[in-house]
């Protein structure tokens, strides 16, 4: 997770593509199109802080989970979010499969206090 956040901050769109799991929906789209969109998104935002709050090792289906809080800004406006991410191994490495994100303003508690157990369903 940390490497993907750093890749957004460093505008490393090719790395973000590489770390998508083969089953991720964007992998069904043209690679250059997805990389261009990732690069544009990364360029439009600043990424000052990442807090990994919880993690869970792979379950019986091979899915690992990470809960993180990402501080993100777009043109001075806060776009921070909390996400429960799902990662799967593809035989080479752990790849981002999917995620469920929430805005801090939609949470009843401070984002850094959440765990995978308390993350809203």
Secondary structure by P-SEA (a helix, b strand, c coil): caaaaaaaaacaaaaaaaacccccccccccaaaaaaaaaaaaaacccccccccccccccccbbbbbbbcccccccccccccccbbbbbbccccbbbccbbbbbcccccccccccccccccc
